[in-house]
Amino acid sequence: MGREADPEVPVNSSRGPIAGRIKRPTWRDPKLLVGLALIAFSVVAVATVVQSADITSPYYSARHTLTPGTVLTESDVILTHVRVGTGTYLSADADPPWGQVVTRVVGTGELIPASSLLDQAQFDARPVAVRTSLPLGEAITRGSIVDVWLTLDTEDGPESSPIAQGLVVEQVDRAGGAFSVANSETVYVVVPGDQVAAFLDAIASKGDISVVGLAGAGAS
């Protein structure tokens, strides 16, 4: 016969059912509450980031190419809703800029820089008509950057020299009108106020005037 177990020897309690020793978490359990709080915080943070990414503000863009000397009107702009830093571009939430003068080229569809506008009294550049002696390049249009050259006949032959460089084209009148001079076209260029007198003297000289575009500097 086998040996009977001693009734006084305690049974090893570690062999008992594990499930009976695990307590179910309750709503008052600090760990559970902390976990729920972290989940809620993450959801709110993600929602805030997504919402802030969708926030845009109205700004003015150029409806067509704007050149120096353009007096800005409502017909020159379109509203564009974008998300950009404040103060850099012309905001539609600010006071209307109508009547201010554009000081540099702004291409079609581009946001208008706030720094590109001045009051009319502060802008002294003037558009000057230049009648060319040589055919004008097809790429030269409103907003193009050009140099104006004068060619004179001398005893040693023709001599060319620049009258002005880096001028902005405001307007181009192509040849073909009833009163146009053969082989001539008229280009209106914006000349800084302190250079207007010398520029007019130069183009009035008895010589050939050429308007030369800069490679890659056409209007947008």
C-alpha positions in Angstrom: 0.0 0.0 0.0 1.1 3.6 -0.8 2.0 6.1 1.9 -0.9 8.3 2.9 -0.4 12.1 2.9 0.3 13.6 6.3 -2.8 15.7 7.1 -0.7 18.2 9.0 1.6 19.0 6.1 0.2 22.1 4.4 -0.5 22.0 0.7 1.7 24.3 -1.4 -0.6 27.2 -2.2 1.6 28.3 -5.2 0.0 25.4 -7.2 -3.5 26.9 -6.8 -5.3 28.5 -9.7 -3.6 31.8 -10.9 -6.8 33.4 -12.1 -8.1 33.4 -8.6 -5.3 35.7 -7.5 -5.7 38.4 -10.3 -8.0 41.3 -9.5 -10.0 42.9 -12.3 -9.2 46.6 -12.8 -11.8 49.0 -11.7 -12.7 52.5 -12.9 -10.9 53.7 -9.8 -7.6 52.0 -10.8 -5.0 54.9 -11.3 -3.2 53.1 -14.1 -6.5 52.7 -16.1 -7.3 56.4 -15.5 -3.9 57.5 -16.7 -4.1 55.3 -19.8 -7.5 56.7 -20.7 -6.3 60.3 -20.2 -3.3 59.7 -22.5 -5.6 58.3 -25.2 -7.9 61.2 -24.9 -5.0 63.7 -25.1 -3.6 62.0 -28.2 -7.0 62.2 -30.0 -7.4 65.9 -29.1 -3.8 66.7 -30.2 -4.2 65.0 -33.6 -7.5 66.7 -34.2 -6.0 70.1 -33.3 -3.1 69.6 -35.7 -5.3 68.5 -38.6 -7.7 71.4 -38.0 -4.8 74.0 -37.8 -3.4 72.6 -41.1 -6.7 73.4 -42.8 -6.8 77.1 -41.7 -6.1 79.5 -44.5 -6.3 83.3 -44.9 -7.3 85.4 -47.9 -4.4 87.2 -49.7 -4.2 89.3 -52.9 -2.7 87.7 -56.0 -2.0 89.5 -59.3 -4.7 89.0 -61.9 -2.2 89.9 -64.6 1.4 91.0 -64.7 1.9 94.1 -62.6 4.8 96.5 -63.5 6.4 99.3 -61.6 4.1 102.4 -61.7 0.9 100.4 -61.8 -1.7 102.1 -59.6 -3.3 99.2 -57.9 -7.1 98.7 -58.3 -9.5 96.0 -57.4 -9.5 94.8 -61.0 -5.8 94.0 -60.8 -6.1 91.3 -58.1 -7.8 88.1 -57.3 -8.3 86.5 -53.9 -6.2 83.5 -53.0 -6.6 81.5 -49.8 -3.3 80.3 -48.5 -1.4 79.6 -45.3 1.6 81.8 -45.1 3.4 83.9 -42.5 1.7 87.2 -41.6 3.2 90.5 -42.9 5.0 89.1 -45.9 2.2 89.3 -48.5 -0.8 91.6 -49.0 -3.6 90.4 -46.8 -7.2 90.9 -47.8 -8.1 91.3 -44.1 -6.1 94.5 -43.9 -7.1 97.9 -45.2 -7.7 98.0 -49.0 -4.5 98.9 -50.9 -6.3 100.6 -53.8 -4.4 103.7 -55.1 -1.0 102.5 -54.0 1.7 102.0 -56.6 3.5 98.8 -57.5 7.3 99.2 -57.3 8.4 95.9 -58.9 7.2 93.2 -61.3 4.6 90.8 -59.9 3.8 88.0 -62.2 0.4 86.7 -63.0 -1.0 84.6 -60.2 1.8 85.5 -57.8 1.0 86.7 -54.3 1.6 90.4 -54.0 4.4 91.2 -51.5 3.4 93.8 -49.0 6.8 95.5 -49.5 6.1 96.0 -53.2 3.7 98.9 -52.7 4.3 102.6 -52.1 2.1 105.7 -51.8 1.9 107.6 -55.1 3.8 110.5 -53.7 6.8 108.2 -52.8 7.1 106.7 -56.3 9.2 108.8 -58.7 9.9 106.5 -61.7 8.3 107.3 -65.0 7.3 105.4 -68.1 9.1 106.6 -71.2 8.3 105.7 -74.8 11.2 104.4 -76.8 10.9 103.9 -80.6 13.2 101.1 -81.7 15.2 101.1 -84.9 15.6 97.4 -85.0 12.9 94.7 -84.7 11.9 93.9 -81.2 12.3 90.4 -79.9 9.0 88.4 -79.6 9.9 87.4 -76.0 9.8 91.1 -74.9 6.4 91.8 -73.3 4.9 93.6 -70.4 7.1 92.9 -67.3 10.2 92.0 -69.3 13.6 93.3 -68.2 15.5 95.1 -71.0 18.6 97.2 -71.8 18.3 100.2 -74.1 21.3 100.8 -76.5 22.2 103.7 -78.7 24.2 103.1 -81.9 25.9 106.2 -83.5 27.7 106.5 -86.8 31.3 107.7 -86.3 34.3 108.1 -88.5 35.5 104.7 -87.3 32.1 103.1 -88.0 29.1 102.3 -85.9 29.6 102.5 -82.1 27.0 101.1 -79.7 26.7 101.9 -76.0 24.0 101.3 -73.3 21.7 104.2 -72.4 20.1 102.3 -69.5 20.1 98.8 -68.2 17.7 96.6 -66.3 14.6 98.6 -67.1 11.1 97.1 -66.8 8.8 97.1 -69.8 5.4 98.6 -69.0 3.9 98.2 -72.5 4.8 97.2 -76.0 3.2 98.7 -79.2 4.0 96.5 -82.1 4.4 97.9 -85.6 1.4 97.8 -87.9 -0.7 100.8 -87.1 -1.8 103.2 -89.8 0.6 105.9 -88.6 3.5 103.6 -87.6 7.0 104.2 -88.9 8.5 101.4 -91.0 10.5 98.9 -89.1 9.8 100.7 -85.7 8.1 99.6 -82.6 7.4 101.5 -79.4 8.4 100.2 -76.0 7.4 101.9 -72.8 10.0 101.4 -70.2 10.0 102.5 -66.5 12.9 104.9 -65.9 13.9 105.9 -62.3 13.1 109.6 -61.7 16.8 110.7 -61.4 17.7 109.2 -64.7 14.8 110.5 -66.8 16.5 113.6 -68.1 19.7 111.9 -69.3 17.6 109.1 -70.8 15.5 111.5 -72.8 18.6 113.3 -74.1 20.1 110.0 -75.2 17.1 108.7 -77.1 16.8 112.1 -78.8 20.3 111.7 -80.3 20.7 111.0 -84.0 21.3 107.3 -83.8 19.6 104.0 -83.8 17.8 102.8 -80.6 17.7 99.1 -79.8 15.8 97.4 -76.9 17.5 94.2 -75.9 15.9 91.7 -73.7 17.7 89.8 -71.0 17.8 86.0 -71.3 15.5 84.3 -68.9 14.1 87.6 -67.6 10.7 87.6 -69.3 7.4 88.3 -67.6 5.7 85.5 -65.7 
